[in-house]
Amino acid sequence: MEDQLSHLQSRYEKFCKLSQSSGENRTAEVKEMVESLGDRLLMCPGSLNEGQPWSRPGGLIEQSIGVTMKMRTIAKSLEIDVPTESLVIVGLFHNIGMIGGPLSGEDYLVEQDSDWHRKQGRLYRYNEHLPKMPIAHRSLHVLQHFGVRLSMDEWVAIATSTGPSREENRFYIGSEPDLSVLLTQARQWILKGHNT
């Protein structure tokens, strides 16, 4: 248990340090958001089901760090010119909507209270008290709530972070910014790495 807490704290510190590379024009807003979300951010899982990666407390932070680092690696190896601050903002915060309501303090994922569902590996359930909204849109809402300004490319990358196969993202196929492609590829690569 103590090792788990130490690991969580270490990942949270890395997340906080990375978040400060979000550009001098928005460092204060990002810092306020991260500090305000604090324990909720630290303990937020990154997925619903036991068989999925990051389905434990701290999963969101771990996933976000992995995506950010993979985006940097892909951009560097393919010599794609994208600002570091954009990689950080999009990589770390594209899934911040998993937190839930920034004002209400209600979590998006709550512990599963059905024994049957828990036996099926569904550790969490969606909080029915929150307005229905895709994670990407909730992420944009959380960022907006804290006054974190986004470039057009950052906004599109986060809005389309679930990939081009989703109906709402098909409009962008063929015209998505490099940042969006980097995010989609990084998410696929880190998921693939967890499934091997």
C-alpha distance (Angstrom), angle and dihedral (degrees) to the residues before:
residue distance angle dihedral
M1 . . .
E2 3.80 . .
D3 3.82 89.8 .
Q4 3.82 89.9 52.7
L5 3.81 91.9 51.4
S6 3.79 91.0 47.3
H7 3.82 90.4 50.2
L8 3.82 91.4 48.1
Q9 3.80 91.5 49.6
S10 3.81 91.6 48.1
R11 3.83 92.1 51.2
Y12 3.81 91.4 46.2
E13 3.82 90.7 52.3
K14 3.81 90.5 50.2
F15 3.81 90.0 48.5
C16 3.83 91.0 51.0
K17 3.80 92.0 47.9
L18 3.81 92.5 49.2
S19 3.81 91.1 47.1
Q20 3.79 90.2 61.5
S21 3.83 88.7 67.1
S22 3.80 89.2 70.5
G23 3.81 95.4 108.2
E24 3.78 130.6 -80.2
N25 3.81 93.0 -100.4
R26 3.81 92.5 64.3
T27 3.80 106.4 22.6
A28 3.81 92.0 107.5
E29 3.82 93.2 51.8
V30 3.80 92.7 46.2
K31 3.80 91.3 48.1
E32 3.81 91.1 49.6
M33 3.81 91.1 49.1
V34 3.81 94.2 49.2
E35 3.81 92.7 45.6
S36 3.80 92.8 44.8
L37 3.81 92.6 51.0
G38 3.82 89.9 43.5
D39 3.81 111.3 139.5
R40 3.81 92.4 17.7
L41 3.79 89.2 58.5
L42 3.79 92.3 43.2
M43 3.81 94.0 52.0
C44 3.82 100.4 35.6
P45 3.82 114.4 120.8
G46 3.77 118.2 -136.5
S47 3.81 97.7 -140.6
L48 3.81 142.8 19.4
N49 3.78 106.0 -124.6
E50 3.77 132.2 66.2
G51 3.81 92.2 -130.1
Q52 3.80 92.7 55.6
P53 3.79 123.6 86.3
W54 3.77 117.1 -100.5
S55 3.83 95.4 20.2
R56 3.79 92.6 141.1
P57 3.78 136.4 76.5
G58 3.79 107.9 -67.2
G59 3.80 91.8 25.5
L60 3.80 94.7 120.9
I61 3.81 92.6 54.9
E62 3.78 92.5 45.8
Q63 3.80 92.3 49.3
S64 3.81 92.2 46.4
I65 3.80 93.3 51.0
G66 3.81 90.5 47.7
V67 3.80 92.6 50.6
T68 3.81 92.4 47.5
M69 3.80 93.4 50.0
K70 3.82 92.2 46.1
M71 3.82 91.0 49.2
R72 3.80 89.3 54.0
T73 3.81 91.7 48.5
I74 3.81 94.0 49.0
A75 3.82 93.3 45.3
K76 3.79 91.8 49.7
S77 3.81 96.0 45.4
L78 3.82 92.8 47.5
E79 3.83 92.6 39.8
I80 3.80 92.4 -124.3
D81 3.79 110.2 168.6
V82 3.79 105.7 -135.1
P83 3.82 123.4 145.1
T84 3.81 113.1 -102.8
E85 3.79 90.5 -131.3
S86 3.82 90.1 57.7
L87 3.81 91.4 50.5
V88 3.81 89.1 51.9
I89 3.80 96.6 45.9
V90 3.81 94.0 46.6
G91 3.81 96.7 38.7
L92 3.79 96.9 46.8
F93 3.79 100.1 36.6
H94 3.83 108.3 30.7
N95 3.81 88.5 98.9
I96 3.83 99.5 33.6
G97 3.82 87.0 115.3
M98 3.82 86.8 79.0
I99 3.82 84.1 79.7
G100 3.79 92.6 71.4
G101 3.78 126.2 -144.8
P102 3.81 114.5 10.8
L103 3.81 92.4 -160.3
S104 3.78 102.2 34.6
G105 3.78 95.4 43.9
E106 3.81 88.3 -135.9
D107 3.78 114.4 146.1
Y108 3.80 119.9 -125.5
L109 3.80 92.4 -141.5
V110 3.79 118.3 42.8
E111 3.76 129.3 -176.1
Q112 3.79 113.3 -82.0
D113 3.82 111.1 -106.8
S114 3.80 96.1 -172.0
D115 3.81 114.2 92.5
W116 3.79 90.0 -157.6
H117 3.83 92.3 55.9
R118 3.82 91.6 44.9
K119 3.80 89.9 53.9
Q120 3.81 87.5 53.1
G121 3.81 88.9 56.1
R122 3.80 96.6 -104.5
L123 3.80 99.3 135.6
Y124 3.80 96.3 173.3
R125 3.77 138.7 31.0
Y126 3.76 133.0 -155.9
N127 3.78 115.1 -92.6
E128 3.79 104.3 -114.0
H129 3.82 91.0 -161.5
L130 3.80 91.7 71.2
P131 3.80 121.5 81.9
K132 3.81 112.1 -97.9
M133 3.80 109.9 -101.6
P134 3.83 136.4 144.6
I135 3.82 113.9 -101.2
A136 3.81 92.1 -115.9
H137 3.81 91.5 54.5
R138 3.79 91.5 44.8
S139 3.82 88.3 51.4
L140 3.80 90.5 54.2
H141 3.80 89.1 47.9
V142 3.83 92.6 52.0
L143 3.82 91.6 49.0
Q144 3.80 91.1 47.6
H145 3.80 91.3 47.9
F146 3.80 90.0 59.2
G147 3.81 93.6 43.9
V148 3.80 95.9 -111.8
R149 3.79 104.1 159.7
L150 3.80 117.1 -143.6
S151 3.78 131.7 -159.5
M152 3.80 116.1 -125.1
D153 3.83 90.6 -104.0
E154 3.82 91.5 50.8
W155 3.80 91.6 48.9
V156 3.82 92.8 49.6
A157 3.83 92.0 45.7
I158 3.81 91.8 53.6
A159 3.82 93.7 41.2
T160 3.82 90.9 52.9
S161 3.81 97.0 37.0
T162 3.81 93.1 119.3
G163 3.81 89.5 67.3
P164 3.79 139.0 -107.3
S165 3.80 95.4 -71.6
R166 3.82 92.0 73.6
E167 3.79 113.6 95.1
E168 3.81 94.4 -127.4
N169 3.83 90.9 54.1
R170 3.80 99.7 48.1
F171 3.80 91.5 87.5
Y172 3.82 89.2 70.6
I173 3.82 97.9 50.8
G174 3.79 109.2 127.8
S175 3.79 94.6 11.5
E176 3.81 102.4 57.0
P177 3.81 114.7 128.0
D178 3.81 120.9 -107.6
L179 3.79 88.3 -107.6
S180 3.80 90.6 60.8
V181 3.80 92.6 49.8
L182 3.83 90.6 48.1
L183 3.80 91.2 51.8
T184 3.80 93.9 48.5
Q185 3.80 92.2 47.8
A186 3.81 93.8 45.7
R187 3.82 91.6 50.8
Q188 3.81 90.7 50.9
W189 3.81 93.6 46.9
I190 3.79 96.0 50.3
L191 3.80 91.2 45.5
K192 3.79 89.6 50.0
G193 3.81 89.4 50.4
H194 3.80 90.3 55.7
N195 3.80 93.1 49.2
T196 3.79 96.7 53.8
